[in-house]
Amino acid sequence: MNADLPWWYSESLTVQQGGLCLDGVALETLARTHGTPLYVYSRATVQRRLRALQAMLAQATTRYKVYYAMKSNRHAGVLAAARATPGVGIDTCSPREVETALAAGFAPHEISFNAGMLSNRDLAALAESGVHCTLDSFSALRRYGNLVPAGTPVGLRFDPGVAASYGQQPKMVYGKSKFGFDVEECAAALDAAHRAGLVVDSVAMHIGWGLPQSSADLVDWAFGRLSGVACQCPTLETINVGGGLGGRYLASDQPLALETWRDLIARHLAPLGATIVCEPGTWVVAPAGLLIAEVNTVEARRHITWVGINAGYALNPLPAMYDIPLEVIPLCNPLGAPAMIAHVAGHINEGVDVWAQARPLPRLEEGDLIAFFPAGAYGSSMASNHCMRGEFAEVTVG
């Protein structure tokens, strides 16, 4: 790629005739047609990245499966793109997500379920659905075993025992948290499953969200622990490495390289002969989406220039609630040189509703359109109606 182009410029996200385009479609035209706030997703990017993961796994093992993590984005167009990608299943974490996956055309055997703190109602719905469930507590094993036929296969989820995530954000760490059996409980968990009449055919581990390259040693150690529990399971068919592959949110970000991830799988897990499963969400769909908003205020206040927009954190909680930055790109001048330093704020009546602080930006005026990128993951799927500001539209292109 041309070194003069910004880091976010890609095969799908380009600049044509001075305007920002996604898969050749002018985003300003879409915004004027559908109104703002508007999420726009690239079908081609979703499928391209799913195929890239399949190709990388194929270099580590001959037996693999990719399940797209629905919780990252459940828009119908995104689910259709995943469904149309050969060999891709879908990962769910609630009974309603299972229902949505079935409605999107996924067969029960193409759906995985992975969640904790499950109610009896949850377990009954899962038992009726026929999807494969990964459980992470003795309570769930006992209660699920009472609902399904003897010999029903299940997975066991284990705590990776490490703390790794984007920016070492505690909210994004899955190790040493509420999820999973301790590795030292493996024998007891296998025994509990046997007593419940269940057959453990898979072991699973999810390390954290947005794993950086600097955490490669922690991933190495966690995969070693996962290999250890896998070796204790005599009926093992599948090893699930979870998700966690990081997206790039700033030019300086260095997410865990796919090649590193591949090599660690090849070293620790592929030799065991089981099918290797992953459940990517952010890595697949984050760069496939943008959120477009309209500038309604440009004003200096206490030596700070504020750019106000018609979208707040109710539509995307990542910047305000998780300190995850998003790039701010003007639609009509995406390659413009910085001409102002500004805070970008939303219209929610909360002081935390700030999208970006002290961000160098091209000159913006009221009425201009801006895009937040990458916004395809954990934006619309986590949206709320706080302050009754939850309205937005979604479209898929490509």
C-alpha positions in Angstrom: 0.0 0.0 0.0 1.1 3.6 -0.7 2.9 4.9 2.4 1.2 8.2 2.0 -2.2 6.7 2.5 -3.7 6.5 6.0 -3.6 3.2 7.9 -7.3 2.6 7.5 -7.2 2.7 3.7 -7.9 -0.8 2.3 -9.3 -2.9 -0.5 -12.8 -2.0 0.7 -12.4 1.4 2.3 -11.2 3.8 -0.3 -11.3 7.4 -1.4 -12.9 8.1 -4.8 -13.4 11.5 -6.4 -12.5 13.0 -3.0 -15.1 11.1 -1.0 -15.0 8.1 1.3 -16.3 4.9 -0.2 -17.0 1.4 1.0 -16.8 -1.2 -1.7 -17.1 1.5 -4.3 -20.2 3.0 -2.8 -20.1 6.6 -1.8 -20.8 6.8 1.9 -22.2 10.4 1.7 -24.8 9.2 -0.8 -25.8 6.4 1.6 -26.0 8.8 4.5 -28.2 11.3 2.5 -30.4 8.4 1.4 -30.9 6.6 4.7 -30.2 9.4 7.2 -27.8 9.4 10.1 -26.7 7.9 12.4 -26.0 5.1 9.9 -24.0 1.9 10.2 -22.6 0.7 6.9 -21.1 -2.8 6.6 -19.0 -4.4 3.9 -20.2 -7.9 3.0 -17.0 -8.5 1.0 -14.8 -7.6 4.0 -16.7 -10.1 6.2 -16.2 -12.9 3.8 -12.7 -12.0 2.9 -11.6 -12.1 6.5 -13.4 -15.3 7.3 -11.7 -17.0 4.3 -8.3 -15.6 5.6 -8.8 -17.3 8.9 -9.7 -20.5 7.3 -6.6 -20.3 5.1 -4.4 -19.6 8.2 -5.9 -22.5 10.1 -5.3 -24.8 7.1 -1.6 -24.0 7.5 -1.6 -25.4 11.0 -3.9 -28.4 10.8 -6.1 -30.3 8.4 -9.1 -30.3 10.7 -10.5 -26.9 11.6 -13.8 -24.9 11.8 -14.5 -21.2 12.0 -17.6 -20.1 13.9 -18.4 -16.4 13.5 -19.2 -14.8 16.9 -22.7 -13.4 16.5 -22.5 -11.2 19.6 -20.1 -8.9 17.8 -22.7 -8.0 15.1 -26.0 -9.7 14.4 -27.2 -7.5 11.5 -29.0 -9.6 9.0 -26.6 -8.6 6.2 -23.6 -9.6 8.2 -25.1 -12.9 9.2 -26.0 -13.6 5.5 -22.4 -12.9 4.5 -21.1 -15.4 7.1 -23.8 -17.9 6.1 -22.7 -17.6 2.5 -19.1 -18.3 3.3 -18.5 -22.1 2.8 -17.5 -23.9 5.9 -18.3 -21.2 8.3 -20.6 -21.8 11.3 -21.9 -19.4 14.0 -21.1 -19.0 17.7 -23.9 -17.9 20.0 -24.2 -17.0 23.7 -27.9 -16.9 24.5 -31.0 -18.8 23.5 -32.3 -15.8 21.5 -29.0 -15.7 19.6 -29.6 -19.4 18.8 -33.1 -18.6 17.5 -31.6 -15.8 15.4 -28.9 -18.1 13.9 -31.5 -20.7 13.0 -33.7 -18.0 11.4 -30.6 -16.8 9.4 -30.3 -20.3 7.8 -27.7 -22.0 10.0 -28.5 -25.6 10.8 -28.2 -26.8 14.4 -25.0 -28.6 13.7 -23.5 -25.3 12.4 -24.2 -23.5 15.6 -22.1 -23.5 18.8 -23.2 -22.2 22.1 -20.8 -20.8 24.7 -21.9 -18.9 27.8 -22.1 -19.1 31.6 -24.4 -18.4 34.5 -27.3 -20.1 32.7 -30.8 -20.3 34.1 -33.0 -23.4 34.0 -35.0 -21.7 31.3 -31.8 -21.1 29.3 -30.8 -24.7 29.6 -34.3 -26.0 28.6 -34.2 -23.9 25.5 -30.8 -25.1 24.6 -31.7 -28.7 25.1 -34.7 -28.3 22.8 -32.6 -26.5 20.1 -30.2 -29.4 19.6 -27.1 -27.2 19.3 -23.8 -28.1 20.8 -23.2 -26.4 24.2 -20.0 -25.6 26.0 -20.5 -25.3 29.7 -18.3 -23.9 32.4 -19.8 -24.8 35.8 -20.6 -27.9 37.8 -24.1 -26.5 38.3 -24.8 -26.2 34.6 -23.5 -29.7 33.9 -25.8 -31.2 36.6 -28.9 -29.3 35.4 -28.3 -29.8 31.7 -27.7 -33.5 32.2 -31.2 -33.7 33.6 -32.7 -32.2 30.4 -31.0 -34.1 27.6 -30.6 -37.7 26.6 -27.8 -39.7 28.0 -24.7 -39.5 25.9 -25.4 -35.9 24.7 -22.0 -34.3 23.8 -20.9 -31.1 25.5 -17.8 -29.0 25.7 -16.0 -27.7 28.9 -14.7 -24.2 29.1 -11.5 -23.6 31.0 -10.0 -20.4 32.5 -6.8 -19.5 30.6 -5.2 -18.2 33.8 -3.7 -15.1 32.1 -4.8 -11.5 31.8 -4.4 -10.2 28.2 -6.5 -7.8 26.1 -6.4 -4.6 24.1 -4.5 -2.1 26.1 -4.7 -4.5 29.1 -8.2 -3.3 29.7 -9.6 -5.2 32.7 -13.1 -5.2 31.2 -11.7 -7.1 28.2 -9.8 -9.8 30.1 -11.4 -13.3 30.3 -8.7 -15.0 32.3 -9.1 -15.1 36.1 -12.7 -13.9 35.7 -16.2 -15.4 36.0 -15.7 -17.7 33.0 -14.6 -21.3 33.1 -13.3 -24.2 35.2 -9.8 -23.9 36.6 -7.4 -26.1 34.8 -6.8 -27.9 38.1 -10.5 -28.8 38.1 -10.3 -30.8 34.8 -10.6 -34.2 36.3 -13.5 -33.1 38.6 -15.3 -31.5 35.7 -14.9 -34.6 33.5 -16.3 -36.7 36.4 -19.2 -34.3 36.9 -20.1 -34.5 33.2 -19.9 -38.3 33.3 -22.2 -38.5 36.3 -24.6 -36.2 34.5 -24.7 -38.6 31.6 -22.9 -36.2 29.3 -20.0 -37.0 26.9 -17.3 -34.3 26.8 -16.2 -34.0 23.2 -14.5 -30.6 23.3 -12.5 -28.3 25.5 -12.5 -24.5 25.1 -10.6 -21.5 26.3 -11.1 -17.8 25.5 -8.2 -15.6 26.6 -9.4 -12.0 26.1 -10.6 -9.3 23.6 -8.3 -7.6 21.2 -5.1 -9.6 21.9 -2.0 -7.6 21.0 1.2 -9.0 19.6 2.9 -8.0 22.9 0.8 -10.7 24.6 2.1 -13.6 22.4 3.9 -15.1 25.3 0.7 -15.2 27.3 -1.2 -16.8 24.5 1.6 -19.3 24.2 1.3 -20.2 27.9 -2.5 -20.4 27.7 -2.5 -22.7 24.7 -0.1 -24.9 26.6 -2.6 -25.1 29.4 -5.4 -25.9 26.9 -3.3 -28.7 25.5 -2.9 -30.1 29.0 -6.6 -30.4 29.7 -7.2 -31.7 26.2 -4.9 -34.6 26.9 -7.0 -35.5 29.9 -10.2 -35.9 27.8 -10.5 -39.5 26.4 -13.5 -38.6 24.2 -12.0 -35.4 22.7 -13.0 -34.4 19.2 -12.6 -30.6 19.2 -10.3 -28.0 20.7 -11.9 -24.5 20.8 -9.4 -21.6 21.0 -12.2 -19.0 21.3 -11.9 -15.6 19.8 -9.8 -12.6 20.9 -7.9 -11.9 17.7 -7.5 -8.2 17.7 -8.7 -5.5 15.4 -6.6 -2.4 14.6 -8.2 0.8 16.1 -5.3 3.2 15.8 -2.3 3.5 13.4 0.0 2.5 16.3 -1.9 -0.7 17.2 -0.1 -4.1 16.7 -2.7 -6.8 17.1 -1.6 -10.4 17.5 -0.4 -11.5 14.1 -2.3 -14.3 12.5 1.0 -16.0 11.7 1.9 -16.0 15.4 -1.6 -17.4 16.3 -1.2 -20.1 13.6 2.2 -21.1 14.9 1.1 -21.4 18.5 -1.9 -23.6 17.4 0.5 -25.8 15.3 2.9 -26.1 18.3 0.5 -26.9 21.1 -2.8 -28.1 19.7 -2.6 -29.5 16.2 -0.5 -32.5 17.2 -3.4 -33.8 19.3 -5.3 -34.6 16.2 -8.6 -32.9 17.2 -10.5 -30.4 15.1 -9.4 -26.9 15.9 -12.2 -24.4 16.3 -12.1 -20.6 16.6 -14.8 -18.1 17.3 -13.8 -14.7 15.8 -15.9 -11.6 16.0 -13.9 -8.4 16.2 -11.2 -9.5 13.8 -13.8 -10.4 11.2 -16.4 -7.6 11.4 -14.8 -4.6 13.1 -13.0 -3.4 9.9 -16.1 -4.2 7.8 -18.2 -1.4 9.4 -18.4 2.3 9.9 -20.8 4.6 11.8 -21.7 7.8 10.0 -22.9 10.8 12.0 -23.6 14.5 11.2 -21.8 17.4 12.8 -24.3 19.7 14.5 -22.0 21.9 16.6 -18.5 23.4 16.2 -17.6 25.6 19.1 -14.7 26.7 21.2 -15.2 26.4 24.9 -12.6 26.9 27.7 -9.8 26.7 25.1 -11.2 23.4 23.7 -12.8 23.1 20.3 -15.8 20.9 20.6 -17.3 19.0 17.6 -20.8 17.9 18.5 -22.6 15.1 16.5 -26.0 13.5 16.3 -24.8 10.1 17.7 -23.9 9.2 21.3 -22.5 6.3 23.2 -25.9 4.7 23.2 -25.0 3.6 19.6 -21.5 2.5 20.3 -20.1 2.1 23.8 -16.5 1.3 23.0 -14.9 4.8 23.3 -16.9 6.0 26.4 -17.2 2.7 28.3 -14.2 0.7 27.3 -11.6 3.4 26.3 -11.4 1.8 22.8 -10.5 4.5 20.3 -12.2 4.9 16.9 -10.7 6.8 14.0 -12.7 9.9 13.0 -12.8 10.4 9.2 -14.6 13.2 7.4 -16.6 11.9 4.5 -16.0 14.7 2.1 -12.3 15.3 2.9 -11.0 11.9 4.2 -7.4 12.6 3.2 -7.3 16.2 4.4 -4.4 17.5 6.5 -5.2 18.2 10.2 -6.4 21.8 10.6 -7.9 21.7 14.1 -7.5 19.8 17.4 -10.9 18.9 18.7 -12.9 16.9 21.2 -15.7 15.0 19.4 -18.8 14.6 21.6 -22.2 13.0 21.3 -25.7 14.1 22.2 -26.3 11.9 25.2 -26.9 13.9 28.4 -23.9 12.4 30.2 -20.4 13.8 30.6 -18.8 10.5 29.5 -20.3 10.8 26.0 -17.1 11.8 24.3 -16.0 9.9 21.2 -12.5 11.4 20.9 -10.3 13.9 22.8 -7.7 16.3 21.4 -7.9 14.6 18.0 -6.2 16.2 15.0 -8.8 16.6 12.3 -9.3 18.4 9.0 -11.5 21.5 9.3 -15.1 20.6 10.1 -18.2 22.6 9.8 -21.8 22.2 11.0 -23.6 19.9 8.6 -20.5 17.9 7.7 -20.6 14.1 7.8 -18.0 12.1 9.7 -17.4 8.3 9.9 -16.1 6.4 12.9 -13.9 3.4 12.0 -13.6 0.5 12.7 -17.2 0.3 14.0 -18.4 -3.0 12.7 -18.0 -4.9 16.0 -19.7 -4.3 19.3 -21.4 -1.2 18.1 -25.0 -1.8 17.0 -25.0 -5.1 18.8 -24.5 -3.3 22.2 -26.6 -0.3 21.4 -29.2 1.0 23.9 -31.9 3.5 24.0 -30.4 5.6 26.8 -32.0 9.1 26.8 -34.2 7.7 24.1 -31.3 8.3 21.7 -31.1 4.8 20.3 -32.3 5.4 16.7 -30.0 4.4 13.9 -30.1 2.7 10.5 -28.0 -0.1 9.1 -27.2 -1.1 5.5 -24.9 -3.7 3.9 -22.9 -3.1 0.7 -20.7 -5.2 -1.5 
